[in-house]
């Protein structure tokens, strides 16, 4: 089954919790805190694999979760990093955020990797919270939750040349003639329902050719499976426009067929209208095809398009066509710029360490305090530990959160939301501890 569009949920691993522990050894009556840190959670990573040609692995399973980091232990033992979850996808896969439609990555090279969800950071052990006045902290940080999101994967085949044309013009027969690909071939329209790829050799050169299912008039507007098929032409360097010279199917005229496909390509994407194109007149062996071939040759000459008359059945004209395509592909490759590394950078999402903080009125009449740094601090606080909560309160005061809330109009008793946690606001009463 050929699948070229899927929507999946990815969840990175949560970070492990830090440990609250104290040194316990013989003859050491007052051992200090020695809690280890939690390990970071595993990332979810997409990796391009040149051996894959479909997204079928993600058609039946939609949820993928990386392993969490392990918790810290006593004696200063840090938790282990959760292993990354690597999801293999075909080359040519686009990655989009399912909620916003934002293009996140474009995996075009074999082995290229892209972090689509980052694992949560591990929590710090209690040894990190020792101060001159806090000699024996009994609290440690929790681990951060790993990122979770829905993403859309869209495959656009990576081929050097694409065979396009109306149904039953002989595209499948052509790819079977010039390569080892063995698509289904029959004498009725729409035999090919999915794209096929084949590797063609010509001397010391080779190229990848794609057989795109037959287009029909209105394909650019979604007629038939137009959009699904046209997407696979977008990445090809060269278009091989195949027409039926015999006129045997529904009495079609090859000149009219050429105009129909040209119009659909241009309507789908303007750049396809100027993409290098070779016209291939197929079925030259059929009686009456020679006259149509002369007409097509004249039509191509007016537009300065190379033209080859061939027979996929007998092999007539195939050799010159293959050599011309190999040469054209070689020239196009030579003219291409060096591959861009635009999407090689690791993905960075909302989980951050920024200090930016905003205070705004909440829907329920309370207050929303937002900012990656402050939300991260709250998430990693163990709300069941009074000492940990007191430590967080002091941090909020030092960060100026209380001042920001008062300036915005917050009153004692108002509800304050920070990340997933809600507090009752009480302005600082000068007791040195601070309440938030």
C-alpha positions in Angstrom: 0.0 0.0 0.0 1.3 3.4 -0.9 0.7 6.1 1.8 2.0 9.6 1.2 0.1 11.6 3.9 -0.3 10.8 7.6 -1.0 12.6 10.9 0.7 11.3 14.0 1.2 12.2 17.7 4.7 12.3 19.1 5.5 12.5 22.8 9.1 13.0 24.0 10.2 11.3 27.2 9.7 13.0 30.5 12.8 14.0 32.6 13.6 12.0 35.6 13.1 13.5 39.1 16.0 14.6 41.2 16.7 12.8 44.5 16.5 14.2 48.0 19.1 12.1 49.9 21.7 12.5 52.6 25.1 10.9 52.9 25.0 7.9 55.2 28.4 6.4 56.0 29.9 4.9 59.1 31.8 7.4 61.2 30.3 10.3 59.3 27.5 11.4 61.7 26.5 14.6 59.8 26.6 13.6 56.1 25.4 16.3 53.8 22.9 16.1 50.9 24.0 13.9 48.1 20.9 13.5 45.9 21.7 12.9 42.2 20.0 14.6 39.3 17.3 13.0 37.1 18.2 12.1 33.6 16.7 13.9 30.6 13.9 12.3 28.6 14.5 10.9 25.1 13.8 13.1 22.1 11.6 12.0 19.2 13.7 12.2 16.0 12.7 11.8 12.4 15.4 10.3 10.1 15.3 10.1 6.3 15.9 6.6 5.0 16.5 6.1 1.3 15.3 2.6 1.4 11.7 3.6 2.3 9.2 4.8 -0.3 6.0 5.1 1.7 4.6 6.3 5.0 2.6 3.1 5.6 4.3 2.4 8.9 2.5 5.5 10.3 -0.9 4.6 8.8 -1.8 2.0 11.3 0.0 3.3 14.4 -0.5 7.0 15.2 1.0 7.5 18.7 4.7 7.4 19.4 6.3 8.0 22.8 10.0 8.2 23.8 11.4 6.7 27.0 11.6 8.9 30.1 14.9 9.6 31.9 15.6 7.7 35.1 15.4 9.3 38.5 18.4 10.4 40.4 19.7 8.3 43.3 21.6 8.9 46.6 25.4 9.0 46.8 25.4 11.6 44.0 24.2 9.1 41.3 22.6 10.9 38.4 19.8 9.2 36.4 20.4 7.9 32.9 19.3 9.8 29.7 16.2 8.3 28.2 17.1 6.8 24.7 15.8 8.8 21.7 13.0 7.4 19.7 14.0 7.5 16.0 11.2 7.3 13.5 12.4 6.5 9.9 10.6 8.2 7.0 11.3 8.3 3.3 13.5 10.9 1.7 11.3 13.7 0.5 9.1 13.9 3.6 7.8 17.3 4.7 7.1 17.8 8.4 4.4 20.2 9.5 2.8 21.2 12.8 -0.7 19.8 12.6 -2.3 22.7 14.6 -0.6 25.6 12.8 0.4 24.2 9.5 3.9 25.6 10.0 6.6 23.8 8.0 9.0 22.4 10.5 11.4 20.4 8.4 12.1 18.9 5.0 14.0 15.6 5.0 15.7 15.4 1.5 18.9 13.6 2.2 19.6 10.0 3.3 20.4 10.0 7.0 19.2 13.5 7.7 17.8 13.9 11.2 15.3 16.3 12.7 14.2 16.6 16.3 10.4 17.0 16.3 9.8 16.8 20.0 12.5 17.4 22.7 12.7 15.4 25.9 12.1 17.0 29.2 15.0 18.1 31.4 15.9 16.1 34.5 15.3 17.6 37.9 18.1 18.7 40.2 19.0 16.7 43.3 18.9 18.3 46.7 22.7 18.8 46.7 22.1 21.8 44.4 20.0 23.7 46.9 22.5 24.0 49.8 23.2 27.5 50.9 24.8 29.1 54.0 21.4 29.2 55.7 19.9 26.1 54.1 22.4 23.3 55.1 20.1 20.3 54.7 17.5 20.8 52.0 14.9 18.1 52.0 13.6 18.7 48.5 14.6 18.1 44.9 13.2 19.1 41.6 10.8 17.0 39.5 11.6 16.2 35.9 10.1 18.3 33.1 7.4 16.7 30.9 8.6 15.9 27.4 7.1 17.9 24.5 4.0 16.4 22.8 2.4 17.5 19.6 0.5 16.3 16.5 2.5 16.5 13.3 1.6 15.9 9.6 4.0 14.0 7.4 3.7 14.5 3.6 5.8 12.6 1.1 6.8 14.2 -2.1 8.7 11.7 -4.2 12.3 12.6 -5.0 12.9 11.7 -8.7 15.0 13.2 -11.4 12.3 12.8 -14.1 8.5 12.3 -13.9 6.3 10.7 -16.5 3.0 12.7 -16.8 0.1 12.5 -19.1 -3.5 11.5 -19.4 -4.7 8.0 -18.5 -3.8 5.1 -20.9 -1.0 7.0 -22.8 1.5 4.2 -21.8 3.5 5.7 -18.9 3.6 2.4 -17.0 4.8 0.6 -20.1 7.5 3.1 -20.6 8.9 2.9 -17.1 8.8 -0.9 -17.4 10.7 -0.7 -20.6 13.5 1.5 -19.4 13.9 0.3 -15.8 13.4 -2.7 -13.5 10.1 -1.3 -12.2 7.2 -3.5 -12.8 4.0 -1.5 -12.4 0.6 -3.0 -13.2 -0.2 -2.6 -16.9 -3.6 -3.1 -18.5 -5.7 -1.8 -21.4 -8.0 0.3 -19.3 -7.6 3.7 -17.8 -6.3 4.4 -14.2 -4.4 1.1 -14.1 -1.8 2.9 -12.1 -3.2 4.2 -8.8 0.1 5.0 -7.0 3.4 6.5 -8.2 6.1 4.0 -9.2 9.9 4.7 -9.1 12.5 3.1 -11.4 16.3 3.6 -11.8 17.4 4.0 -15.4 21.0 3.5 -16.6 22.6 5.1 -19.6 26.3 4.5 -20.1 28.0 5.7 -16.9 25.0 7.8 -15.9 21.8 6.9 -14.1 18.7 8.7 -13.0 15.5 8.0 -11.1 12.2 8.2 -13.0 8.7 8.3 -11.5 5.6 7.1 -13.1 2.8 9.4 -11.9 -0.8 8.1 -12.2 -2.8 9.5 -15.1 -4.0 13.1 -14.7 -7.4 14.3 -16.0 -8.7 17.7 -16.8 -9.4 19.6 -13.6 -6.7 17.7 -11.7 -5.3 20.9 -10.3 -8.6 21.6 -8.7 -8.8 18.2 -7.1 -10.6 16.3 -9.9 -9.8 12.6 -9.6 -6.8 12.4 -7.3 -5.2 15.4 -8.8 -3.6 17.1 -5.8 -2.4 13.7 -4.5 -0.6 13.0 -7.8 0.6 16.5 -8.7 2.5 16.8 -5.4 4.9 14.1 -6.6 5.9 16.2 -9.6 6.9 19.2 -7.6 10.4 17.9 -6.8 11.3 16.4 -10.1 14.0 18.2 -12.2 12.6 17.1 -15.6 9.1 16.4 -16.9 8.5 13.7 -19.5 5.2 14.6 -21.1 3.8 11.4 -22.6 1.0 11.5 -25.3 -0.7 8.8 -27.2 0.0 9.1 -30.9 -2.5 6.4 -31.9 -5.6 8.2 -30.7 -7.0 4.8 -29.8 -8.4 5.7 -26.5 -11.7 7.6 -26.9 -10.4 9.2 -30.1 -8.2 11.7 -28.2 -6.1 14.2 -30.1 -2.5 14.4 -28.9 -2.3 18.1 -29.4 -5.3 18.7 -27.2 -3.9 16.3 -24.7 -0.7 18.3 -24.5 -2.6 21.5 -23.9 -4.7 19.9 -21.1 -1.7 18.6 -19.1 0.2 21.9 -19.6 -2.7 23.7 -18.2 -3.1 21.5 -15.2 0.7 21.7 -14.4 0.6 25.5 -14.6 -2.6 25.7 -12.5 -1.1 23.5 -9.7 2.2 25.4 -9.5 3.4 28.2 -11.7 7.0 26.9 -11.6 5.8 23.7 -13.2 4.9 25.7 -16.3 8.6 26.5 -16.8 10.1 23.2 -15.6 12.3 21.6 -18.3 10.2 19.3 -20.3 10.6 16.6 -23.0 7.6 15.4 -25.0 7.4 11.7 -25.6 5.0 10.5 -28.3 4.2 6.9 -27.5 2.7 4.1 -29.6 4.5 5.1 -32.8 4.2 1.5 -33.9 0.4 1.7 -34.2 -1.1 2.3 -37.7 -1.9 6.0 -38.3 0.4 7.2 -35.5 3.0 8.7 -37.9 0.7 11.5 -39.0 0.0 12.5 -35.4 3.7 12.3 -34.7 4.4 14.9 -37.4 1.8 17.2 -35.9 3.2 16.8 -32.4 6.8 17.4 -33.7 5.7 20.7 -35.3 3.9 21.7 -32.1 7.0 21.0 -30.0 9.3 22.8 -32.5 7.2 26.0 -32.2 7.7 25.8 -28.4 11.3 24.7 -28.5 10.6 21.5 -26.7 12.6 18.3 -27.4 10.4 15.6 -28.9 10.9 11.8 -29.2 8.6 9.3 -30.9 8.8 5.9 -29.3 7.1 2.6 -28.8 7.1 1.2 -25.3 6.0 -2.2 -26.7 8.6 -2.7 -29.5 11.4 -0.5 -28.0 11.6 1.8 -31.1 13.2 5.1 -30.2 13.8 4.2 -26.5 17.6 4.4 -26.7 17.8 8.0 -28.0 15.1 9.0 -25.4 17.0 7.5 -22.5 20.3 9.1 -23.6 18.6 12.5 -23.9 17.0 12.3 -20.5 20.2 11.2 -18.9 22.0 14.2 -20.4 19.3 16.6 -19.5 19.2 15.3 -15.9 23.0 15.6 -15.7 23.0 19.2 -16.9 20.2 20.1 -14.4 22.1 18.5 -11.5 25.3 20.4 -12.4 23.4 23.7 -12.4 21.8 23.2 -9.0 23.1 25.2 -6.1 24.8 23.5 -3.1 22.1 21.8 -0.9 20.7 24.1 1.7 21.1 23.3 5.4 18.0 25.4 6.2 16.3 22.5 8.0 19.3 20.8 9.5 19.1 22.8 12.7 17.6 21.0 15.7 14.0 21.9 16.5 13.4 24.3 19.4 9.8 24.6 20.6 8.1 26.4 23.6 10.2 24.6 26.1 12.9 27.2 26.8 14.9 29.0 29.4 13.9 32.5 28.5 13.3 35.1 31.2 10.5 36.9 29.4 7.4 37.1 31.6 3.9 38.4 30.7 1.0 39.0 33.1 -2.5 39.1 31.7 -6.1 38.9 33.0 -7.3 35.3 32.9 -10.6 34.1 31.5 -11.8 33.2 35.0 -11.1 36.7 36.3 -7.7 35.8 37.8 -4.3 36.3 36.4 -2.1 34.4 33.9 1.6 34.6 34.4 3.4 33.3 31.3 7.0 32.8 30.3 9.1 29.7 29.5 11.4 30.2 32.5 8.8 30.8 35.2 6.5 28.0 33.9 9.5 25.6 33.9 10.3 26.5 37.5 6.7 25.8 38.6 6.5 22.5 36.7 9.7 21.2 38.3 8.5 22.1 41.9 7.2 19.3 44.1 4.0 20.9 45.4 3.6 18.3 48.1 6.9 19.4 49.7 6.4 22.5 51.9 10.1 23.4 51.7 10.1 23.1 47.9 7.0 25.4 47.7 8.6 28.0 50.1 11.7 27.9 47.8 9.5 28.5 44.8 7.8 31.4 46.5 11.1 33.1 47.2 12.1 32.6 43.6 8.9 34.3 42.4 9.6 37.3 44.6 13.2 37.6 43.4 12.0 37.3 39.8 9.7 40.3 40.3 6.4 38.4 39.8 4.7 39.8 42.8 5.6 43.4 41.7 4.3 42.7 38.2 1.0 41.3 39.5 0.5 44.3 41.8 1.3 46.7 39.0 -1.3 44.9 36.8 -4.0 45.3 39.5 -3.8 42.0 41.3 -5.4 42.0 44.8 -4.9 39.6 47.8 -7.2 36.6 47.3 -7.0 36.7 43.4 -6.2 33.4 41.6 -2.9 33.3 39.8 -2.2 30.7 37.1 1.4 29.7 36.2 1.6 26.8 33.8 -0.6 23.9 35.2 -0.6 25.3 38.8 -2.9 27.8 40.4 -2.1 29.9 43.5 -4.0 32.3 45.8 -2.2 35.6 45.6 -1.1 37.2 48.9 1.3 40.2 48.6 4.5 40.0 50.5 4.1 40.9 54.2 7.7 41.5 55.0 8.3 38.2 56.8 11.3 37.3 54.7 9.6 34.2 53.2 7.3 35.8 50.7 3.9 34.4 49.7 2.6 34.0 46.1 
